[in-house]
Amino acid sequence: MKDIKFFLVLVGFLALTSVSARSGKGGDFSNTRGSEDSEEFRAVWVSTVFNIDWPTKTGLSAEEQKQEFITLLDNVKKWNMNAVVVQVKPSSDAFYMSKLSPWSKYLSGKQGVNPGYDPLEFMIKEAHKRNIEIHAWFNPFRLSAGSASWSVLSTDNIAYKHPEWVVRYGDQLYLNPGIPEVADYVVDCIAEVIKNYQVDGIHLDDYFYPYKIGKLEYPDYKEYAKYGVTFASKADWRRDNINRFVKKLHESIKSEDKDLEFGISPFGVWRNKSSDPKGSKTTALQNYDDLYADVMNWMENGWIDYIAPQLYWHRGHSSADYTTLVQWWDNAAKETETKLYIGLAAYMVDEWKQSDELIQQVYYNRTFPEVKGNIFFSYKSLAKNPKGVITHLVSGPFSSK
């Protein structure tokens, strides 16, 4: 979702399917009553992988890193937002003191190097000082980002301790979700943060099984032969692996803190109607079929507190119309009694023909009772203020604190 790899996949998809706005698709929802209240969730994703949002580059001193994050929080506060969703484990490395994972290379430039302070402890303190929530965002199965070389991993990385857990797919290394011990390890990593830090939520994005690379098959045939023989298909087995992981993580989180929110931000389409009568009127990539993420199953079973689908398209998109998807997710949230936030594509503002597209999406979301707020991807994109979007947010839908 929220890194360069996803940018390439998604932008390529949009380029293939995007068409000009259809007649009447725009609409102005700024005068609708909406559902704004004191509980509206207004958040930005803060991506640390590849230094997208913070720190802006590797090798900054501890004080320089701290000052950058203070500026980030001050901006979020100035924009009348109330939460940051910070990527604290972008791959197999940590932005916090850990006995299970090495220090992140996006701090020093080399994995395993102590940054000289505890970033997560600092971030929590500064966020709470400003009455801003901080949700810890994890990428559960990615070992490396942008490189399939073991040389980018420190020798205390879990990959060196359990090389049998490692899968090479395309240009990256992953932990294999088909191995039961892998799920246990990932859950333990997240539980470590809950036990040691006062975060306000636990957040996962859309990376479970990776996005498919052409016809390249994900290499888990050995694990399927060992663990999946009772399933009708490999796809069913893969979905079960992720289902069991989400259930296990939910149980772990609630055993530590029953009030701590656990949310997942999946790709924006569960299934297309052509694949399932209950699906959306879209013709896009599908969570269920392509990423083996049965999001509706998690919601129906109450394994997540909130869902934040990434609706990174414009209104009137030919394959994945924004308005169609908001309506579909609103209905799914109502049926399953799951809190709903909408993931918005701040990084697409310059690409969209309609200059106020993002602003109108915020207003449109407020016309749906189940939509309780928005998360913008990402901080850096908003900070650039494309087409004056921040000015329009603060003078429009976010004019109140």
Buried (B, 14 or more C-beta within 10 A) or exposed (E): BBBEBBBEBBBEBBEEBBEEBEEEBBEEBBEEEBBBEEEBBBBBBBBBBBBBBBBEEBEBEBEEBBEBBBEBBEBBBEBBBBBBBBBBBBBBBBBBBBEBBBBBBBBBEBBBBEBEBBBBBBBBEBBEEEEBBBBBBBBBBBBBBBBBEBEBBBEBBBBEEBEEBBBBBBEBBBBBBBBBEBBEBBBEBBBBBBEBBEBBBBBBBBBBBBBBEEEEEBEBEEBBEEBBEEBEEBBBBBBBBBBEBBBBBBEBBBEBBEEBBBBBBBBBBBBBEEEBEEBBEBBBBBBBBBBBBBBBBBBBBEBBBBBBBBBBBBBBBEBBBBBBBBBBBBBBBEEBEBBBBBBBBBBBBEBBEBBBBBBBBBBBBBBBEBBBBBBBBBBBBBBBEBBEBBEBBBEBBBEEE
